[in-house]
Amino acid sequence: CFPPAGGGASYGGSSGGGGGAVVAHTRPGQGRGLKAVQKSQELATQQNKTDGSKVEGKSKVKEQKLYHVGSKDHVETKIMTEDKRKRTAKDGTVTITEVTTVKKVCYM
């Protein structure tokens, strides 16, 4: 939602003035005026099925919310979910599944 820090527009050219000037979005030493609140959660599960197969799973959820410091308005939410599963069948066949999902919601 926001441009990278320090990424301002660059002006100048080969003709005239002798060099380019960089226009920054924020003053040096000043941030964007945002506060980040982070939460993390990890889960591990094991299942033994009646057909003799086993399923082991691990899941991680990381959530980051950005708030504007002055008005405390909610600006952005970013949720990252990692899911890893290992299924071992009765005959010894192993199936590994890994899923990573990133969800980013911006409020203007």
C-alpha positions as CSV (number, residue, x, y, z in Angstrom):
1,C,0.0,0.0,0.0
2,F,2.9,2.3,0.7
3,P,6.0,2.9,-1.5
4,P,9.3,1.6,-0.1
5,A,10.9,3.8,2.5
6,G,13.2,6.5,1.0
7,G,11.8,5.9,-2.5
8,G,11.2,9.4,-3.7
9,A,11.0,10.8,-7.2
10,S,14.3,11.7,-8.8
11,Y,14.6,14.8,-10.8
12,G,17.4,16.1,-13.0
13,G,18.9,15.4,-16.3
14,S,22.0,15.7,-18.5
15,S,21.2,19.3,-19.6
16,G,21.2,22.3,-17.2
17,G,21.6,22.4,-13.4
18,G,24.5,20.0,-12.9
19,G,22.9,17.2,-10.9
20,G,19.7,15.8,-9.7
21,A,17.9,16.3,-6.4
22,V,16.0,13.6,-4.6
23,V,12.6,14.4,-3.1
24,A,11.8,12.2,-0.1
25,H,8.3,11.4,1.3
26,T,9.4,11.8,4.9
27,R,12.0,13.8,6.8
28,P,15.2,12.0,7.9
29,G,14.8,10.4,11.2
30,Q,11.0,10.4,10.9
31,G,9.0,7.3,10.2
32,R,5.7,7.0,8.4
33,G,3.8,7.6,11.6
34,L,2.6,4.0,11.8
35,K,2.5,1.5,14.7
36,A,2.7,-2.2,14.1
37,V,1.0,-4.8,16.3
38,Q,2.1,-8.4,15.6
39,K,0.6,-11.7,16.7
40,S,1.8,-15.2,16.1
41,Q,0.3,-18.7,16.7
42,E,1.6,-22.2,16.0
43,L,-0.4,-25.5,16.0
44,A,0.7,-29.1,15.7
45,T,-1.7,-32.0,15.2
46,Q,-1.4,-35.8,14.8
47,Q,-4.2,-38.1,13.6
48,N,-4.3,-41.9,13.4
49,K,-7.1,-42.9,11.0
50,T,-9.1,-46.1,11.2
51,D,-7.7,-47.3,7.9
52,G,-4.2,-47.3,9.4
53,S,-2.9,-44.1,7.9
54,K,-1.4,-41.2,9.9
55,V,-1.6,-37.5,9.3
56,E,0.8,-35.1,11.0
57,G,0.4,-31.3,10.5
58,K,2.0,-28.1,11.6
59,S,0.4,-24.7,11.1
60,K,1.8,-21.2,11.7
61,V,-0.3,-18.0,11.6
62,K,1.3,-14.5,11.7
63,E,-0.8,-11.4,11.8
64,Q,0.4,-7.8,11.5
65,K,-1.9,-4.8,11.9
66,L,-0.7,-1.3,11.2
67,Y,-2.3,1.7,12.9
68,H,-1.8,5.5,12.3
69,V,-0.1,6.8,15.4
70,G,-1.9,10.1,15.7
71,S,-5.5,9.1,15.1
72,K,-5.1,5.4,15.9
73,D,-7.0,4.5,12.7
74,H,-6.5,1.0,11.3
75,V,-4.5,1.3,8.1
76,E,-3.4,-2.2,7.0
77,T,-3.7,-5.9,8.0
78,K,-1.4,-8.6,6.8
79,I,-2.0,-12.3,7.6
80,M,0.5,-15.0,6.6
81,T,-0.5,-18.7,7.0
82,E,1.9,-21.6,6.6
83,D,0.5,-25.1,6.6
84,K,2.5,-28.3,6.3
85,R,1.0,-31.8,6.3
86,K,2.5,-35.2,6.1
87,R,0.3,-38.2,5.3
88,T,1.6,-41.7,5.7
89,A,-0.6,-44.3,4.2
90,K,-1.0,-47.9,5.4
91,D,1.2,-49.2,2.6
92,G,4.0,-46.7,3.4
93,T,3.2,-44.1,0.8
94,V,4.1,-40.6,2.1
95,T,2.4,-37.5,0.8
96,I,3.7,-34.1,1.8
97,T,1.6,-30.9,1.3
98,E,2.9,-27.4,2.0
99,V,0.7,-24.3,1.6
100,T,1.7,-20.7,2.2
101,T,-1.0,-18.0,2.0
102,V,-0.4,-14.2,2.4
103,K,-3.4,-11.9,2.7
104,K,-3.0,-8.1,2.7
105,V,-5.8,-5.7,3.2
106,C,-5.3,-1.9,3.0
107,Y,-7.7,0.7,4.2
108,M,-7.5,4.1,2.5
